[in-house]
Amino acid sequence: MNSKKIVKGLVLGAVLAALVLTAAAQKHPRELGPAPELKFKLTKPAMFTLSNGIRCFYMEDKELPLVSLRGVIKGGNFCEPADKTGLASLVGQVLRTGGTKVLTGDQINEELEFIAASIESSVNNEYLTVSGNSLKKDFAKLIELYADILMNPEFRQDKIDLAKNQTYEGMRRRWDQPMQVARLLFNEKIYGADTPFGRSSTPASVKAVTRDDLVAFYKRYSAPNNFTLGITGDLSMSEAKAALEKAFQGWARKKVTFAEVAPPVEKADGTIYYASKETPQGNVFMGHLGIAQKSPDEFKVEVMNDILGGGGFTARLMKELRSNRGLTYGIYGGVNEGTGKNRGVFQIGSQLKAAKFVEAVETIKAIIRDIQTNPVTDEEIATSKNSLVNSFVFRFEQKSQILAQFMNLKLDGYPDNYLETYIDNIRKVSKADVQDAARKYMDPAKMILVVVGDEKKFDKPLSSLGKVATIDIKALQEAEKGPAK
């Protein structure tokens, strides 16, 4: 017999035997034991402080020859005066586009485009953020421009005018978006239009903002000792330190003071606020105040939220209102944390089928009462905890993500081991904990409803749900008419 055929036969026989043995060793999924618990080890960023007080977070990342920066100045929307609401947002836009004393914003654009780099600025309720990234070989240029923007912003008038016109246009368009209108009115009714948490900018408040206001606002809060900077990329820590010390030399420390903002007071009393608008759905936000940061019940609430309305198609609200009853395409909700002293909100939002709007609202309230009255199932809590734990890991795919989360937690005063203990804290949550959180932090009777839609299309009058107060959208829109471009 041909020797090659003999060898082939032996090989084939060995392969078949291996396959048979492998098949015999395989088990049905029901015979398999539980998967081993996910082990998660997190690399922490290093921290150092520059000679002028800038607090820095650093992580080396040699995967690609890139460098990223993310800096935050404490001082955002909550710090602006009521009659000039929108000031902080303009500072966030024009800090970057307005250029510096030496370079216009357009010239900075050209410099950055030439090296395929970027620098962006924005603001939220608490912080002004300035981010940047470039190739490693161009980092010297990036940090030069980045520091110049932070230390010597010019806030040129033409860019202020452009930002204002863009803001006016956004205000005009928001009245065409029913859910945006509902959200704006909901925040106002939850917190109060006279508070930093509930007020929103108007054409008049934006028009009142001058260049001097932008300069004074930025000057008040910009200081190296009120600035936290994160840097990741293909640089050693010694290289990073040296580059940052050089770039920010001359930026002197100073005392920075913040106006006290009174914490919000609960205003929800079960009122239904109705704003008539021609729209095929009933657009609604409902709820009341939520919890503050660092609540001792944070992890109980997080699991409860996932089961109630945050877990997509596995959440009770979505399963019952969309999958089982066809009353909406999508619905979400839960008890949210606030920022700083601000309490967040418990809110549920959706575009509900108009012909069964009242039925849908009653169903939502019944779902809340059920999670307060009856323990969630073993399957629900296991699915929720697995989902939260598994998705948590993907928040750390990149070094820049890790660094940003450490920065945020440090700024907000969370313990240093918060991320390392997160998975264990989620796993500790019991069915009784979920029920306890639902009872403590959700009250269907107290929830306000903000409804934007056409009540004539609803299955029942809104008064069947409770006391109704009418909001005239057209009057609000007319009162907000701003200056012509």
N, C-alpha and C positions, 0 to 999 in steps of 0.2 A: 504494500500500500504506500502511496505517496506520503513522504514524511510531513509535507506541509498540511495535507489533509488530516493526518493524525494530530498534529499540533492544534489545528483549527477545531477538531472535534473535542480535544481535551479542554480547550479554552471555553467552547460553547457549553460543554457539560458543567464546567466550574461556574459559569455565569448563571446557568439554570438552577444549579444547586443553591447558589447564593440568593437568587430570587425567591426560591421556595422557603429557605430558612428565614429570609427577611419577612415574607408574607406571614409565616407562622409566628414571628415575633411581634407583628403589628397587632394593635388592640383597637377595638371599637372606641370611639370618643367617650362613650358612657363608662368605659372601663378605666379611663385615665384619671389620675388623681388631680387635685387642684394645681393650677400653675403656680410656680414659686412666686413669692411676693417680689414686686419690683423694688430693686435696690437703686438708690439714687444718690450719687456723690457729686456735689457741686463745688466747682472751683471758685474761690472768692477773689475779687479784685484786691490789689494792693492799694493802700491809701497813703498819701503824703500831703503836706501843706507847703505851699510856696512861701517865700520870705514876706510877701505882702498880704498873706492871709487867704489866698485862694485854696480851697479844699479840693484835692484831686483824687479821682479814682482811676486806677490803671490796670489794664489787662493786655498782656502780649498776645498777639495772634499772627502767626507766621504762615497761615494757610494761603493767603494771597498778599501781594506787596501793596497793601492799602493801609490807610490810617483814617480813623473816624473820631470826630469830636462831638461832644454833647454837653453844652453848658446851660445852667439855669440860674436866673436871678430871681430871688423871692420878691414878688410884687406884681400882681396881675389884676384881673377885673375887679376883685373885691376891694382894691385900693383906690379906685377912681371915685371922684365926687359924683353925686346923684345927678346933678344938672349937666354933667358932661359924660354921661354913660356912653361908652364906645371909645373913650380916650385910650384905654390900655390896648384895645384891639388895633387902633391906629399905630400906636407905638410898636406893637409886634410886627406890623406890616412894613412900616417906613424905616425902622431901624436898619433893615437890610437894603431896601430899595433906595433909601435917601442918601446912601453913600457916606463918605467921611470928609474931613476937612480938605484932604488932598485929592481924593478920587470921587467922582460921581458914581451913583449906582450903576449907570450904564457902563462906565469904565471898569467897574469891578466885575460886571457880567463878562466883559471881553477878556479880562485877565483870567477869570475862572474857566471860561470856555476854552481858552488856549491850552490849558493844562487838564481839561476834562474833570474839573473839580466842582464842588458846589458848597454854598453857604446859604442857609435859610433861617428865618426867625419867625416866631409865632408866640402867642400868649394864650393862657387859659385863666381860670379863676384865681389861681395861686401864684403862677410862675411865668416868667418870660424865658423862652427857650431859644437858644441859638445853636444850630448844628452845622457840621461841615465834614466833608470827606474828600480825599484825594489819593492819588498814587503816592507810594512812599517817597519816590524820587522828587516829588513836588511838594512835600510836606512843609518845607521851609517857606514856600510862597503861600501855602494855605494858611499857616499859623500867623504869618505876617498880616494878611488881609483880615483874618478872623479877629485878631487882637485890635487892629485898627478900627474895625467896625464897633467893637465893644467899648473901646476907650475914647474914640473921637467921632461919634456919629454926628451927622450934619442935619438930618431931617429937612431936606430941601423941599421948598414949598410946592414945586410942581408934582412931586411924588405924593405929598400929602393930599393935594387936590385930586390926583388920580385915585388914591385909596378911598377918599371920601365918595367920589362918584361911583366906584365899585360897591361901596357900602350902601349907598342910596338905591342902587339897582337891585341889590339883594333884598333890601327891605320892600321894594315894590313887588318883587316876585313872590315873597313869602306868603302873601295873601292869596295867591293862586294855588297853594299847596295845603289842602285841608288838614293833613296830619301835622304839618309844621305850625299851622295856626292853633290847632288843639294843644300841641306841646307848649307853645309860647304862653297860651292862656292858662294851662295847667300849672306851669311854674309860678306864674303870677298869683294864682289863687292859693297854691300850696304855701308859698313863702311870704307873699305880700309884695305888691308893686313898689312899696316904699323901702324895700330892703335890697342889699347887694345881691342876694340870692334869687330874688324874684323879678327884679326890674330888667328891662331890655332896652337897648338903644333905639332912639327914634331919629328921624331926620333932623329935628330941632336940636337934640342933644349932640349929635355929631357935628352939625353946622356950628355949634357954639365952641367947638374945640379949635384952638389956634396952635400955630407952630410953637409959641412960647409954652403952651400947656404940655406939648409933647416933650420939649426940652426939659422942662421943670420936673415932669413925672419921671423921666429916665434918670435925670441927675439925682433925684431923691433916692432912688433904689439901687442904682448901679454903683457898686463898690466891690473891690476884690474880696473883702470879708463877708459880702452878701452874695458871693458867686461860687457855685460848685461846678467843677468841670470833670467830665469823664473822657478818657482817651484810650482807644483800643487800636491795635494794629501791629504792623511789622517794625516795631521800635523797641529797643530795650528801655527799661525804666530810667536808666541814667541819661539816655538820649532824650527821652520825653521830658524829664526834669529840666535838663539844660535848655531845651528849646522853649519850654514854657516860661522859665525864669527870664530868658532873654526877651521873649515876645511881650511879656506883661510888666517889664520893668518901667517904673514911672507911674504905674497905676496905684495911687496912694489909698491907704485905708481911710475910712471915715465912719462916723457913727450913723447908723441907719435906724430910723424909728418907723413904726407901723401904727396906723390908727386902729383902735380897738373896734372890732365888728361884733355886735351883739349876736348871740346865737339865735337861730330861728325859733319861733313860737308856733305850736300847732294851731292851725286855723281850720282844718278840715272838720266839717260838721254834718256831712251827709248831703250837702246841697248839690243839685244837678245844675250845672251852668250850660245853657243851650245857646249856640250860635247858629242861626239859620244860614245855610248855604246850599245852593243847587249842586248836589253831588250824589252819585249812585249808591254810595255806602254811608253807613253811620260811623263817623270817625270819632274815636273815643280814647281818652286817657282817664284813668281812675286811680285813686289812692289817697295816701296821707303821708306824713313825715316818716322817714325810715330810721336808720341808726347812724351813729357817728363812727369815725375811724377808731380802730383798735377796740371794738366792742368785745367783751368776753364771750359773746355768743356768735362771733364771726363765722366759725366753721359750721355750727349748727345751721345758721342762716344760709350759708352757701349751699349745703346739701339740700335744704328745704327749697331754696330757689330753683335748683336744678330739677327737682321732682315736680314742682308746681308749674313753672313757666320758662325755665332757662335751658332745658335739655332738648330743645328741638322737637322732633316727632315723638320722642319718648315721654315728654312732659305732659302732665294731665290736661292743661289748658289746650294744647295743640291736639292731643288725641281726641278729646271730647268735642271741642268746637269745630275743628276742621275735619278730622278723619271720621268721627262718628256722626256728626250732625250737619256738616257742610255749611257752617254759619260764617266762616272766614277763610281766607287763604293763609293767614298767618297771625299769630298772637304770641306775645311774650310778656313776661312780668316777673317781679320779685322785689325783695327788700334790699335796697342799695345803701352802701356806705356813703357818707359825705366826705368832704375834704376839710382839713383844719377843724374849726369849731362848728362848721356847718353839718347839720344832719342831712343825710341823703333822703331819698323818698322810697316809699313802697308804691310802686306803680305798675299798672297793667295797661298796655296799649294795643289797639287793633283797629282795623277797618272791618266792621261787621256788616253782614247782610242786612240791608235796610228793612226788608219785609219781615224780618224776625229779630229786630234789634233788641227789643225789650226782653224777649226770650233769651237771647244771647247774654245780656247783662245778668239776668236772674241765674242763668247757668253758671256764669263766672263766680257769682257770690256763693252759689251752692257748692262749687268745687273748693272754694276757700274754707267754707264752714266744715266740709267733710275732712279736709286735711288737719283741721283743728280738733275735730271730734274723734276721728278714727285713726289708729296707727297706719302708717304707710306699709306696703307689703314688703316682704323679704326681697322679692325680685326688684322692686323699685329702688330700695336703698342700696342694694348691691350694684345695680346698673349705674346709679348716680355716682356712687363713690368711685367705681372703676373708671367711669368717664372723666371725672374730675382729676383723678390721679394720673391717668394716661395722657390727658391733654396737658397737664401741668408740665410734663417732661419736655414737650415740644416748645415750651416758652424759652428754652435755653439752647436752641440749635446754633446760635451764633454768639460769639463773645460780646458783641455790642449789645445783644438782648440781655445777657447776664448782667453786664455792667449797668445798663439803664435801670434794671429792676433793683439792684443794690442801691443805686443812687436814690431812687424814688423812696424806697423803704427807709433809708437813712434820713432823708429830708423830712419824712413824715413821722419820724420817731419810733419806728418799729424796732423790736429787739433784733440783735445781730443774727440770731439763729432762726429767724422767722421762716426763711425758705427751706432750711434743712429739716425743720420740724413740720412743714406744711402737710406732707403726705401722711405722717402719723396722726396729725390732728384731724384730718379728714376721715381717716380710717376709724378713729375713736367715736365718731358720731353715731348715735343709736337711733332707733325708731322713736323712742321716747323723746330724744333731743329734738328731732324734727317736729314732733307734735308740740313740744314746749315752745320752740321758736315761732311756729305758726300762731299759737295762741297769744304770745307776747307782742308780736310785731305786725299783725294784720288784724284789722277791724272792719269787716264789711259794712257795718252800720254807720261807721264814721267816714268812710271813703267819700270824697267828692268825685263827681263825674264832670268832665268837660266834654261836651258832645258838639261836634260840628257836622251838620247834615240837614236833611229835609224831613222834619217830623211827620209831614203828611204821608211819607212813604213807610213809616214805622208801623209795626203790628199793633201797638198800643200807644197811648199818649205817654210822654215822659213823666207826667204827674203820677202815673201808677207806680213809679219807682221812688217817689219822694218829692220834696220841695224843689221847685224849679225857679231859677233866676235866668233871665234872658240877657244875652250879650249881643249888641248891635255891631256886627262886623263892619258894615258899611260906614257907620259913624266913626269907628276906630280908624278905618282906612282913610276916611276923609280928614280926620284930625291929624293923621300922620303925614299928610302930603308934604313932601319936602321941597327944597329949592330945585329949580330947573337946572339941568346940567350946564 
